[in-house]
Amino acid sequence: ATPFLQKSAEREDRQLDNGSVNEDVESWKCNGSSTHSTIDSRNSTSMRWVDIITVPLMMAYVTRYIFGTDKLRPNAFEVRGLNGSNTGVVHCDDAGVLSQWQKYITDNIMGLTHLQMKLYNRNFPAAERIEYMGWVNEGVLNNNQPWQNYRPRFLTLKGTDVMLFDSPPLNVGDWTECGLVFKVYQSMLRVIKDSENVDERQHCFLIQTSGQESRYFSVETRQELLRIESSWHSTVCTAVIKLGSKSFNVASSGKPAGLTLDWNMGFALYDNNTRAYIWQYKFSQLRGSSDDGKSKLKLHFQDSETKGIETKELECSNLQALLFCMHAFLTAKVASVDPAFLSSRTP
C-alpha cells in the first residue's frame, strides 16, 4: 500500500523492424485516477505502469498543509516518508477524491504504526509499554517574525514518559536517545477550542509541563486528536498506578510539612516536626480547589460524617508541579472507577 506516481507507455510490437520504435508516451497521471481515453480495438497494445516515486508508509504521514505553514492546499495533499522521501504535491479533482485518498493512505499508515508498536512493546515491560506514537506539528515562534512556523515532531507516549523525537526511533536502542522527555504525571494536555486557535491550523492542543514553556501542536484530523487525548489518559492512569505516591514540600499555618498524594490513601498532610499525619482525605472527598497562581493553594474537602466543607490552606514553592500531579492522580482515579471514561474518548 505505497502511494506512487506512474506513467503509462505502449509496449513494442514484436513484429516491428529493429529500427522502428514507438516513442509515444502518455502524460503523467496519478495511479487510480479516471481517464477517458479511446483505445483502438484494432491495436493489440497493452498498458503497463512504471513506478516513478516510492514512499514507504511505515511511520510516514500525509498532510494537506504547505510545509512549515498553517496554509491548506486546496484539494491537494502530500505524503512524507520516514527516510525523507515524499510524493510531491498530489492534486485531486474535487474534495471527495481528496477525502478518499487521505483516508486510504492514513488507514494504511495507522495499521503499520500499530503493528510496529506491538513489535516494540514485546521488548518493554507492561509498565513501559507504548500507548501512542505518531507525527504532530509543533508551532515554533521566530524572533524576527510575528507568526509561528511549524515543524514535524514524532510524539510518543511510553510508560510514564512523554517523548518528542525529530525522527522516529528505528530500533529499541533509539528509545534511550530521545532529546526531549517529560513525565506525564508532571504535565497536562489541553485540547484547544476552535475559537482559541492562534492561526489557520486546526485540531490543536497544548502540552504544559512544570517549569517549562507550553508547547503548541497541531494534527491533521479530529480523529487523530481524539486518539492522542485517549492515549494520554491511558498513559496517565498507568503512570500514576506505577508511581504509587508523590510528596511535595509545603507549609501549613507557617510550619513546614509534606503533602502526599497516594494512590490508596488520597491526600495526606505530614507534620515534619511531630512526624505524624495532621489530616487525611480520600480523592473522592475533594470538592474543589483554588490557587493564586504563585504559591498559595486552597483545597476544599467534604467531611465524610458531617458532610460539611473543610478548607485546607497550603503554600508550595513548586505550585505548578503540585497542581499537575494532582490533576494526574484525579484523572487516574476517575478512569479506575469508570472504565467508560477512557472508552468514551476513543474515536
Residue frames relative to the residue before (quaternion, step in Angstrom):
aa qw qx qy qz dx dy dz
A 1.0000 0.0000 0.0000 0.0000 0.00 0.00 0.00
T 0.3077 0.7555 -0.5123 0.2686 3.57 0.60 1.21
P 0.3597 -0.7353 0.5249 0.2334 3.60 -0.67 1.04
F 0.1187 0.7913 -0.5936 0.0857 3.57 -0.96 0.78
L 0.4140 -0.6576 0.5638 0.2796 3.51 -1.30 0.39
Q 0.0886 -0.8211 0.5639 0.0036 3.52 -0.97 0.82
K 0.1774 -0.7474 0.6209 0.1563 3.54 -1.27 0.24
S 0.3307 -0.7359 0.5540 0.2054 3.56 -1.17 0.49
A 0.0442 -0.7916 0.6094 0.0088 3.52 -1.05 0.73
E 0.4725 -0.6681 0.4906 0.2996 3.56 -1.02 0.68
R 0.4188 -0.7009 0.5211 0.2488 3.55 -1.04 0.83
E 0.5224 -0.6515 0.4490 0.3178 3.57 -0.97 0.83
D 0.4242 -0.6738 0.5429 0.2670 3.53 -1.08 0.76
R 0.4784 -0.7053 0.4461 0.2731 3.57 -0.75 1.06
Q 0.6611 0.5330 -0.3067 0.4298 3.58 1.15 -0.52
L 0.5241 0.6466 -0.4249 0.3560 3.63 1.21 -0.19
D 0.5782 -0.5707 0.4514 0.3691 3.55 -1.24 0.48
N 0.6470 -0.5430 0.3671 0.3896 3.59 -1.21 0.51
G 0.7080 0.4710 -0.2713 0.4509 3.62 1.01 -0.63
S 0.6711 0.4774 -0.2919 0.4864 3.53 1.25 -0.16
V 0.0739 0.7922 -0.5973 0.1008 3.58 -0.55 1.21
N 0.3773 -0.7226 0.5356 0.2205 3.52 -0.90 0.95
E 0.1186 -0.8340 0.5384 0.0244 3.61 -0.48 1.23
D 0.4366 0.7046 -0.4611 0.3169 3.57 1.25 0.16
V 0.0075 -0.8054 0.5908 -0.0481 3.61 -0.61 1.14
E 0.4258 -0.7078 0.4967 0.2665 3.56 -0.86 0.91
S 0.6217 -0.5578 0.4057 0.3712 3.54 -1.28 0.45
W 0.6368 -0.5330 0.3991 0.3886 3.55 -1.34 0.48
K 0.0890 0.7852 -0.6106 0.0518 3.57 -1.13 0.58
C 0.5534 -0.6256 0.4513 0.3142 3.57 -1.25 0.53
N 0.5332 -0.6468 0.4447 0.3157 3.58 -0.89 0.95
G 0.7952 0.2913 -0.2254 0.4816 3.55 -0.89 0.91
S 0.5572 0.6031 -0.4136 0.3934 3.63 1.21 -0.19
S 0.5240 -0.6568 0.4553 0.2944 3.54 -1.15 0.62
T 0.0580 -0.7830 0.6189 0.0211 3.60 -0.88 0.92
H 0.2547 -0.7651 0.5781 0.1247 3.50 -1.16 0.65
S 0.2363 0.7772 -0.5436 0.2112 3.54 0.50 1.19
T 0.3420 -0.7304 0.5584 0.1943 3.56 -1.12 0.69
I 0.1624 -0.7940 0.5824 0.0629 3.54 -0.66 1.12
D 0.4125 -0.7109 0.5185 0.2358 3.51 -0.76 1.08
S 0.4177 -0.7361 0.4777 0.2355 3.57 -0.59 1.13
R 0.6112 0.5626 -0.3639 0.4214 3.57 1.20 -0.36
N 0.6410 0.5089 -0.3365 0.4657 3.58 1.21 -0.41
S 0.2745 -0.7724 0.5540 0.1452 3.57 -0.87 0.90
T 0.3305 0.7527 -0.5070 0.2590 3.61 1.05 0.75
S 0.1953 -0.7505 0.6175 0.1314 3.59 -1.25 0.43
M 0.4077 -0.7203 0.5169 0.2185 3.54 -1.25 0.54
R 0.0303 -0.7720 0.6333 0.0447 3.54 -1.18 0.58
W 0.3718 -0.7267 0.5406 0.2036 3.54 -1.19 0.70
V 0.1881 -0.7827 0.5881 0.0778 3.54 -0.96 0.91
D 0.3849 -0.7232 0.5249 0.2309 3.60 -0.75 1.04
I 0.1677 -0.7894 0.5865 0.0693 3.55 -0.84 1.03
I 0.7870 0.0311 0.0119 0.6161 3.58 0.95 -0.94
T 0.0725 -0.7852 0.6146 0.0222 3.56 -0.93 0.94
V 0.0569 -0.7958 0.6027 -0.0096 3.57 -0.78 1.07
P 0.3475 -0.7349 0.5372 0.2247 3.65 -0.52 1.09
L 0.3610 -0.7673 0.4937 0.1929 3.58 -0.86 0.94
M 0.4720 0.6547 -0.4582 0.3724 3.60 1.23 -0.15
M 0.8458 -0.0622 -0.0263 0.5293 3.58 -0.62 1.24
A 0.4074 0.6650 -0.5077 0.3662 3.57 1.06 0.78
Y 0.1605 -0.7740 0.5914 0.1592 3.58 -1.25 -0.13
V 0.3075 -0.7284 0.5867 0.1753 3.54 -1.23 0.60
T 0.0022 -0.8165 0.5761 -0.0383 3.57 -0.89 0.89
R 0.3240 -0.7279 0.5730 0.1920 3.51 -1.23 0.64
Y 0.5908 0.6073 -0.3606 0.3901 3.57 1.23 -0.26
I 0.5058 -0.5761 0.5363 0.3531 3.53 -1.22 0.55
F 0.5704 -0.6598 0.3590 0.3324 3.56 -0.70 1.12
G 0.8490 0.1807 -0.1582 0.4708 3.54 -0.91 1.03
T 0.7076 0.4264 -0.2503 0.5048 3.58 1.28 -0.04
D 0.4928 -0.6255 0.5057 0.3318 3.55 -1.37 -0.10
K 0.5045 0.6715 -0.4006 0.3663 3.59 1.27 0.29
L 0.3175 -0.7525 0.5526 0.1658 3.56 -0.83 1.08
R 0.3842 -0.6756 0.5726 0.2608 3.55 -1.11 0.72
P 0.4183 -0.7026 0.5059 0.2747 3.64 -0.88 0.82
N 0.8566 -0.0893 0.0196 0.5078 3.57 -0.72 1.15
A 0.6317 0.4917 -0.3495 0.4869 3.57 0.95 0.87
F 0.0588 -0.7869 0.6137 0.0266 3.55 -1.23 0.51
E 0.1965 -0.7492 0.6213 0.1190 3.51 -1.39 0.17
V 0.2086 -0.7553 0.6067 0.1340 3.58 -1.05 0.76
R 0.1082 -0.7927 0.5993 0.0272 3.55 -0.81 1.07
G 0.2875 -0.8046 0.5068 0.1146 3.54 -0.74 1.13
L 0.7047 -0.4726 0.3530 0.3943 3.49 -1.37 0.30
N 0.7417 0.4264 -0.2197 0.4688 3.58 0.99 -0.87
G 0.6476 -0.5379 0.3176 0.4363 3.59 1.22 0.31
S 0.5226 0.6241 -0.4249 0.3960 3.59 1.23 -0.08
N 0.0036 -0.7906 0.6119 0.0219 3.57 -1.22 0.42
T 0.5771 -0.6275 0.4162 0.3162 3.53 -1.21 0.54
G 0.4172 -0.6065 0.5317 0.4188 3.53 1.16 -0.64
V 0.6485 -0.5201 0.3783 0.4071 3.57 -1.26 0.09
V 0.1563 -0.7797 0.6038 0.0560 3.56 -0.77 1.11
H 0.1916 -0.7970 0.5674 0.0781 3.58 -0.59 1.17
C 0.1961 -0.7784 0.5902 0.0856 3.55 -1.03 0.88
D 0.6253 -0.5820 0.3777 0.3572 3.55 -1.21 0.57
D 0.8054 -0.0615 0.0703 0.5853 3.58 0.99 -0.78
A 0.7229 -0.4560 0.3083 0.4176 3.55 -1.34 0.15
G 0.6089 0.5707 -0.3517 0.4240 3.59 1.09 -0.64
V 0.6649 0.4833 -0.2916 0.4891 3.57 0.93 -0.92
L 0.6259 0.5436 -0.3272 0.4535 3.56 1.00 -0.86
S 0.6671 0.5119 -0.3014 0.4495 3.58 0.88 -0.95
Q 0.6459 0.5218 -0.3206 0.4558 3.58 1.00 -0.81
W 0.6655 0.5003 -0.3052 0.4622 3.57 0.86 -0.95
Q 0.6586 0.5205 -0.3066 0.4487 3.56 0.92 -0.95
K 0.6691 0.4983 -0.2998 0.4628 3.59 0.97 -0.85
Y 0.6669 0.5115 -0.3141 0.4415 3.58 0.84 -0.95
I 0.6900 0.4723 -0.2852 0.4685 3.57 0.87 -0.95
T 0.6572 0.5146 -0.3098 0.4553 3.58 0.92 -0.90
D 0.6429 0.5247 -0.3277 0.4516 3.59 0.95 -0.83
N 0.6535 0.5045 -0.3127 0.4696 3.58 1.00 -0.79
I 0.6425 0.5175 -0.3213 0.4649 3.58 0.97 -0.86
M 0.6574 0.5163 -0.3110 0.4523 3.59 0.93 -0.90
G 0.6467 0.5266 -0.3200 0.4495 3.57 0.96 -0.83
L 0.6755 0.4795 -0.2869 0.4811 3.56 0.96 -0.88
T 0.6377 0.5306 -0.3290 0.4511 3.59 1.02 -0.78
H 0.6621 0.4954 -0.3061 0.4716 3.59 0.93 -0.87
L 0.6201 0.5274 -0.3410 0.4701 3.58 1.05 -0.69
Q 0.6653 0.4976 -0.3017 0.4678 3.58 0.93 -0.88
M 0.6099 0.5469 -0.3445 0.4585 3.60 1.07 -0.73
K 0.6525 0.5127 -0.3158 0.4600 3.58 0.94 -0.87
L 0.6529 0.5097 -0.3162 0.4626 3.58 0.98 -0.81
Y 0.6463 0.5063 -0.3166 0.4752 3.58 0.99 -0.81
N 0.6858 0.5204 -0.2942 0.4152 3.58 0.86 -0.99
R 0.5355 0.6072 -0.4115 0.4185 3.58 1.20 -0.28
N 0.7141 0.4460 -0.2431 0.4817 3.58 1.19 -0.56
F 0.6986 0.4305 -0.2648 0.5065 3.61 1.28 -0.09
P 0.5151 -0.6129 0.4853 0.3515 3.61 -1.11 0.58
A 0.7032 -0.4958 0.3038 0.4092 3.56 -1.23 0.48
A 0.6781 0.5052 -0.2964 0.4441 3.61 1.00 -0.78
E 0.7326 0.3760 -0.2216 0.5223 3.60 1.26 -0.22
R 0.3488 0.7680 -0.4808 0.2394 3.57 1.22 0.33
I 0.4958 -0.6434 0.5039 0.2938 3.54 -1.25 0.55
E 0.2303 -0.7783 0.5731 0.1130 3.57 -0.83 1.03
Y 0.8051 -0.0091 0.0472 0.5912 3.57 1.06 -0.70
M 0.1524 0.7431 -0.6511 0.0233 3.52 -1.28 0.53
G 0.2990 0.7392 -0.5535 0.2407 3.54 -0.96 0.90
W 0.5957 -0.5912 0.4209 0.3441 3.54 -1.31 0.29
V 0.0183 -0.7381 0.6743 0.0124 3.52 -1.20 0.78
N 0.3267 -0.7104 0.5717 0.2485 3.58 -1.29 0.14
E 0.2284 -0.7943 0.5544 0.0973 3.56 -0.74 1.10
G 0.4029 -0.7066 0.5311 0.2375 3.55 -0.92 0.94
V 0.0824 -0.7998 0.5946 -0.0044 3.55 -0.85 1.04
L 0.2977 -0.7607 0.5539 0.1608 3.57 -0.73 1.09
N 0.2119 -0.7627 0.6006 0.1131 3.54 -1.09 0.83
N 0.5347 -0.6685 0.4171 0.3054 3.56 -0.89 0.93
N 0.7647 0.3774 -0.1964 0.4840 3.58 1.00 -0.78
Q 0.7026 0.3960 -0.2648 0.5286 3.59 1.27 0.25
P 0.4443 -0.7145 0.4721 0.2631 3.61 -0.98 0.76
W 0.7084 0.3884 -0.2628 0.5276 3.62 1.23 -0.04
Q 0.4403 -0.6898 0.5018 0.2803 3.56 -1.27 0.20
N 0.3397 -0.6960 0.5935 0.2191 3.52 -1.22 0.62
Y 0.3316 -0.7325 0.5570 0.2080 3.55 -1.30 0.17
R 0.0677 -0.7769 0.6244 0.0455 3.52 -1.11 0.76
P 0.4898 -0.6670 0.4673 0.3113 3.61 -0.99 0.76
R 0.0199 -0.7662 0.6423 -0.0035 3.55 -1.07 0.87
F 0.3464 -0.7224 0.5602 0.2106 3.56 -1.08 0.75
L 0.1626 -0.8207 0.5467 0.0330 3.56 -0.38 1.34
T 0.0259 0.7823 -0.6221 0.0146 3.56 -0.98 0.87
L 0.1843 -0.7271 0.6507 0.1184 3.52 -1.25 0.65
K 0.1110 0.8166 -0.5412 0.1672 3.54 -0.33 1.30
G 0.8369 -0.0097 -0.0204 0.5469 3.56 -0.66 1.09
T 0.7720 -0.2533 0.2323 0.5347 3.56 -0.61 -1.18
D 0.6499 0.5793 -0.2797 0.4048 3.59 1.30 -0.07
V 0.2307 -0.6708 0.6824 0.1766 3.48 -1.38 0.57
M 0.0452 -0.8299 0.5551 -0.0335 3.60 -0.59 1.13
L 0.1094 -0.7791 0.6159 0.0410 3.55 -1.03 0.90
F 0.1026 -0.7988 0.5927 0.0065 3.55 -0.64 1.21
D 0.4587 -0.6278 0.5436 0.3162 3.55 -1.25 0.44
S 0.7680 0.0372 -0.0296 0.6387 3.57 1.19 -0.60
P 0.6032 -0.6132 0.3638 0.3573 3.60 -0.99 0.76
P 0.5181 -0.6075 0.4916 0.3476 3.61 -1.15 0.56
L 0.2676 -0.8010 0.5218 0.1202 3.55 -0.82 1.01
N 0.7831 0.0929 -0.0755 0.6102 3.57 1.27 -0.25
V 0.7208 -0.4462 0.2981 0.4387 3.56 -1.28 0.21
G 0.6386 0.5542 -0.3289 0.4207 3.60 1.01 -0.74
D 0.6124 0.5810 -0.3485 0.4075 3.59 1.09 -0.67
W 0.5817 0.6051 -0.3771 0.3915 3.60 1.14 -0.51
T 0.6675 0.4893 -0.3067 0.4701 3.60 1.16 -0.44
E 0.6898 0.4895 -0.2665 0.4621 3.59 1.27 -0.14
C 0.3445 0.7386 -0.5055 0.2834 3.58 1.18 0.51
G 0.3760 -0.7720 0.4767 0.1884 3.57 -0.79 1.05
L 0.7771 0.2512 -0.1312 0.5620 3.60 1.19 -0.38
V 0.1343 0.7968 -0.5654 0.1657 3.56 -0.30 1.33
F 0.0475 -0.7748 0.6302 0.0160 3.58 -0.97 0.94
K 0.4488 -0.6301 0.5471 0.3196 3.54 -1.26 0.41
V 0.4734 -0.7106 0.4401 0.2780 3.56 -0.74 1.05
Y 0.6731 0.4837 -0.3088 0.4666 3.62 1.08 -0.61
Q 0.6667 0.4226 -0.3086 0.5307 3.60 1.30 0.03
S 0.6674 0.4493 -0.2788 0.5244 3.55 1.31 0.26
M 0.1744 -0.7676 0.6053 0.1183 3.53 -1.32 0.22
L 0.2346 -0.7503 0.6029 0.1362 3.54 -1.03 0.87
R 0.0074 -0.7945 0.6071 -0.0108 3.56 -0.91 0.92
V 0.3315 -0.7358 0.5603 0.1865 3.56 -0.73 1.11
I 0.3617 -0.7490 0.5237 0.1839 3.55 -0.86 1.04
K 0.4212 -0.6796 0.5381 0.2667 3.57 -0.95 0.89
D 0.6383 -0.5425 0.3801 0.3921 3.57 -1.17 0.59
S 0.6663 0.5154 -0.3025 0.4460 3.58 1.02 -0.78
E 0.6900 0.4735 -0.2700 0.4762 3.60 1.26 -0.34
N 0.4087 0.7205 -0.4756 0.2960 3.60 1.24 -0.04
V 0.4231 -0.7365 0.4716 0.2370 3.58 -0.89 0.93
D 0.7863 0.0685 -0.0452 0.6124 3.61 1.26 -0.33
E 0.7642 -0.3920 0.2596 0.4416 3.60 -1.20 -0.44
R 0.4721 0.6518 -0.4566 0.3792 3.61 1.23 0.01
Q 0.2340 -0.7790 0.5709 0.1118 3.54 -0.97 0.92
H 0.7990 0.3123 -0.2188 0.4649 3.56 -1.39 0.12
C 0.2774 0.7959 -0.4753 0.2524 3.54 0.75 1.16
F 0.0192 -0.7848 0.6192 0.0180 3.55 -1.25 0.45
L 0.3456 -0.7128 0.5770 0.1989 3.52 -1.34 0.46
I 0.1217 -0.7199 0.6700 0.1341 3.52 -1.24 0.57
Q 0.1075 -0.7975 0.5936 0.0119 3.54 -0.56 1.24
T 0.0502 -0.8001 0.5975 -0.0183 3.56 -0.86 1.03
S 0.5691 -0.6276 0.4135 0.3336 3.54 -0.95 0.90
G 0.8397 0.1921 -0.1602 0.4820 3.55 -0.92 1.00
Q 0.7320 0.3586 -0.2301 0.5316 3.61 1.25 0.03
E 0.6165 -0.5378 0.4246 0.3879 3.53 -1.32 0.33
S 0.5341 -0.6076 0.4768 0.3439 3.56 -1.15 0.63
R 0.2540 -0.7540 0.5883 0.1443 3.55 -1.14 0.67
Y 0.2498 -0.7866 0.5593 0.0778 3.54 -0.87 1.13
F 0.0275 -0.8248 0.5630 -0.0433 3.57 -0.71 1.13
S 0.1465 -0.7598 0.6271 0.0889 3.53 -1.32 0.44
V 0.1196 -0.7628 0.6297 0.0856 3.56 -1.18 0.67
E 0.6731 -0.5586 0.3285 0.3564 3.57 -1.25 0.37
T 0.8260 0.1217 -0.0191 0.5500 3.59 0.95 -0.86
R 0.6023 -0.5520 0.4310 0.3831 3.55 -1.25 0.37
Q 0.5945 0.5688 -0.3663 0.4346 3.59 1.08 -0.67
E 0.6605 0.4953 -0.3115 0.4705 3.59 0.98 -0.81
L 0.6188 0.5409 -0.3327 0.4624 3.58 1.06 -0.73
L 0.6635 0.4947 -0.2981 0.4755 3.59 0.98 -0.84
R 0.6187 0.5351 -0.3448 0.4604 3.59 1.07 -0.68
I 0.6485 0.5094 -0.3164 0.4689 3.57 0.98 -0.84
E 0.6592 0.5125 -0.3105 0.4544 3.58 0.91 -0.91
S 0.6642 0.4977 -0.3030 0.4683 3.59 0.93 -0.88
S 0.6664 0.4954 -0.2993 0.4701 3.59 0.94 -0.88
W 0.5992 0.5654 -0.3528 0.4436 3.57 1.09 -0.71
H 0.6880 0.4731 -0.2887 0.4684 3.60 0.83 -0.95
S 0.6260 0.5208 -0.3401 0.4704 3.60 1.03 -0.68
T 0.6567 0.5106 -0.3018 0.4657 3.56 0.99 -0.87
V 0.6273 0.5330 -0.3284 0.4632 3.60 1.01 -0.84
C 0.6539 0.5232 -0.3111 0.4493 3.58 0.89 -0.93
T 0.6768 0.4849 -0.2855 0.4747 3.59 0.88 -0.96
A 0.6677 0.5223 -0.2985 0.4384 3.58 0.95 -0.93
V 0.6755 0.4923 -0.3002 0.4595 3.59 0.91 -0.90
I 0.6360 0.5185 -0.3336 0.4642 3.60 0.95 -0.79
K 0.6566 0.4962 -0.3041 0.4798 3.56 1.01 -0.83
L 0.6581 0.5215 -0.3047 0.4495 3.58 0.98 -0.87
G 0.2581 -0.8104 0.4865 0.1997 3.59 0.96 -0.84
S 0.7721 -0.2136 0.1804 0.5707 3.58 0.63 -1.10
K 0.0854 -0.7727 0.6281 0.0326 3.52 -1.27 0.51
S 0.1522 -0.8104 0.5637 0.0488 3.58 -0.83 1.02
F 0.1360 -0.7763 0.6133 0.0522 3.54 -1.19 0.72
N 0.4376 -0.6646 0.5381 0.2781 3.55 -1.08 0.76
V 0.0512 0.7929 -0.6011 0.0853 3.57 -0.76 1.11
A 0.3078 -0.6933 0.6020 0.2494 3.53 -1.37 -0.04
S 0.0699 -0.7809 0.6206 0.0129 3.55 -0.98 0.94
S 0.8225 -0.0532 -0.0327 0.5653 3.58 -0.57 1.21
G 0.7127 -0.4748 0.2410 0.4566 3.54 1.07 0.83
K 0.6471 0.5020 -0.3186 0.4772 3.60 1.25 -0.04
P 0.5170 -0.6457 0.4564 0.3279 3.61 -1.02 0.78
A 0.0747 0.7833 -0.6107 0.0889 3.54 -1.02 0.89
G 0.3327 -0.7235 0.5626 0.2223 3.53 -1.32 0.03
L 0.1988 -0.7670 0.5999 0.1108 3.57 -0.82 1.03
T 0.1148 -0.8064 0.5797 0.0236 3.54 -0.68 1.14
L 0.1717 -0.7222 0.6609 0.1101 3.53 -1.08 0.88
D 0.0025 0.8249 -0.5606 0.0733 3.54 -0.42 1.24
W 0.5428 -0.6610 0.4146 0.3108 3.57 -0.83 1.02
N 0.7534 0.3685 -0.2051 0.5044 3.59 0.97 -0.80
M 0.7463 0.4320 -0.2236 0.4542 3.58 0.95 -0.87
G 0.4346 -0.6794 0.4787 0.3469 3.61 1.01 -0.78
F 0.7393 -0.3017 0.2815 0.5321 3.59 -0.91 -0.97
A 0.0903 0.7894 -0.6034 0.0678 3.57 -0.94 0.85
L 0.2084 -0.7738 0.5887 0.1056 3.56 -0.91 0.96
Y 0.1733 -0.8045 0.5671 0.0338 3.56 -0.72 1.17
D 0.3113 -0.7466 0.5634 0.1682 3.57 -0.82 1.05
N 0.3857 -0.7570 0.4799 0.2189 3.57 -0.57 1.16
N 0.6591 0.5203 -0.3146 0.4425 3.59 1.10 -0.62
T 0.7678 0.3396 -0.1877 0.5099 3.59 0.78 -1.00
R 0.2890 -0.7829 0.4956 0.2406 3.56 1.31 -0.31
A 0.5882 0.5080 -0.3939 0.4907 3.53 0.90 1.01
Y 0.5367 -0.6160 0.4665 0.3389 3.54 -1.23 0.49
I 0.3694 -0.7344 0.5362 0.1914 3.56 -0.93 1.03
W 0.7857 -0.1279 0.0927 0.5981 3.57 0.96 -0.87
Q 0.1142 -0.7856 0.6072 0.0330 3.52 -1.27 0.45
Y 0.0169 0.7865 -0.6162 0.0377 3.58 -0.98 0.91
K 0.4765 -0.6344 0.5226 0.3121 3.54 -1.19 0.56
F 0.6380 -0.5236 0.3918 0.4064 3.56 -1.22 0.43
S 0.6559 0.5393 -0.3089 0.4285 3.57 1.04 -0.79
Q 0.6296 0.5479 -0.3340 0.4380 3.59 1.22 -0.31
L 0.5350 0.6173 -0.4154 0.4001 3.59 1.24 -0.24
R 0.1464 -0.8151 0.5585 0.0483 3.56 -0.74 1.09
G 0.7926 -0.1715 0.0998 0.5766 3.57 1.23 -0.18
S 0.1116 -0.7749 0.6168 0.0817 3.54 -1.32 0.18
S 0.0532 -0.7731 0.6311 0.0358 3.54 -1.27 0.41
D 0.0427 -0.7957 0.6041 0.0103 3.55 -1.17 0.57
D 0.4916 -0.6685 0.4789 0.2863 3.55 -1.29 0.32
G 0.5521 -0.6386 0.3776 0.3805 3.58 1.29 0.17
K 0.6975 0.4367 -0.2677 0.5010 3.59 1.26 0.01
S 0.8029 -0.2264 0.1859 0.5192 3.58 0.36 -1.21
K 0.6802 0.5106 -0.2897 0.4389 3.60 1.14 -0.52
L 0.0463 -0.8000 0.5972 -0.0349 3.54 -0.96 1.01
K 0.1231 -0.7643 0.6295 0.0665 3.55 -1.06 0.84
L 0.1204 -0.7767 0.6170 0.0388 3.55 -0.89 1.03
H 0.1730 -0.7972 0.5750 0.0629 3.57 -0.80 1.06
F 0.0450 -0.8149 0.5766 -0.0369 3.57 -0.47 1.28
Q 0.3440 -0.7049 0.5780 0.2252 3.54 -1.24 0.55
D 0.4151 -0.7084 0.5151 0.2462 3.56 -0.75 1.08
S 0.4836 -0.7084 0.4378 0.2695 3.59 -0.82 1.02
E 0.7188 0.4255 -0.2538 0.4877 3.61 1.14 -0.52
T 0.7785 0.3442 -0.1853 0.4911 3.59 0.69 -1.06
K 0.3217 -0.7645 0.4798 0.2861 3.57 1.31 -0.48
G 0.4706 0.6661 -0.4440 0.3712 3.56 1.26 0.25
I 0.4737 -0.6647 0.5028 0.2848 3.57 -1.25 0.45
E 0.1037 -0.7811 0.6151 0.0277 3.54 -0.87 1.06
T 0.2091 -0.7961 0.5610 0.0884 3.57 -0.82 1.02
K 0.1230 -0.7786 0.6135 0.0462 3.56 -0.88 1.02
E 0.1855 -0.7943 0.5740 0.0721 3.55 -0.78 1.10
L 0.0090 -0.7982 0.6001 -0.0521 3.54 -0.86 1.06
E 0.2083 -0.7268 0.6323 0.1694 3.53 -1.37 0.31
C 0.0081 0.7990 -0.5989 0.0528 3.55 -0.90 0.96
S 0.4125 -0.7286 0.4928 0.2370 3.57 -0.77 1.01
N 0.7324 0.3129 -0.1971 0.5716 3.59 1.23 -0.47
L 0.0159 -0.8753 0.4833 -0.0055 3.53 0.87 1.08
Q 0.6624 0.5250 -0.3284 0.4217 3.60 0.84 -0.90
A 0.6434 0.5138 -0.3231 0.4665 3.59 0.97 -0.83
L 0.6391 0.5218 -0.3209 0.4651 3.58 1.02 -0.79
L 0.6702 0.5016 -0.3029 0.4554 3.60 0.89 -0.90
F 0.6585 0.4993 -0.3165 0.4657 3.60 0.93 -0.85
C 0.6601 0.4990 -0.3112 0.4675 3.59 0.99 -0.81
M 0.6032 0.5415 -0.3456 0.4728 3.59 1.06 -0.72
H 0.6590 0.5134 -0.3051 0.4572 3.56 0.90 -0.95
A 0.6469 0.5220 -0.3193 0.4550 3.59 1.00 -0.82
F 0.6714 0.4922 -0.3046 0.4629 3.61 0.88 -0.90
L 0.6687 0.4962 -0.3057 0.4618 3.58 0.93 -0.87
T 0.6275 0.5291 -0.3315 0.4652 3.60 1.03 -0.79
A 0.6705 0.4999 -0.2934 0.4630 3.57 0.92 -0.92
K 0.6408 0.5239 -0.3283 0.4551 3.59 1.02 -0.76
V 0.6336 0.5191 -0.3275 0.4711 3.57 0.98 -0.83
A 0.6667 0.5078 -0.2995 0.4560 3.58 0.94 -0.92
S 0.6756 0.5190 -0.3047 0.4259 3.58 0.98 -0.82
V 0.7316 0.3986 -0.2390 0.4988 3.61 1.04 -0.68
D 0.7696 0.2173 -0.1252 0.5872 3.58 1.26 -0.35
P 0.2303 -0.8110 0.5224 0.1280 3.62 0.10 1.25
A 0.5887 0.5851 -0.3710 0.4165 3.59 1.15 -0.53
F 0.4948 0.6664 -0.4209 0.3660 3.58 1.26 -0.35
L 0.7157 0.4220 -0.2498 0.4972 3.56 0.94 -0.87
S 0.6765 0.5002 -0.3097 0.4430 3.58 0.88 -0.90
S 0.6145 0.5602 -0.3524 0.4294 3.60 1.12 -0.59
R 0.6916 0.4532 -0.2745 0.4909 3.58 1.23 -0.36
T 0.5223 0.6151 -0.4190 0.4163 3.54 1.29 0.11
P 0.4392 -0.7223 0.4598 0.2719 3.63 -0.68 1.06
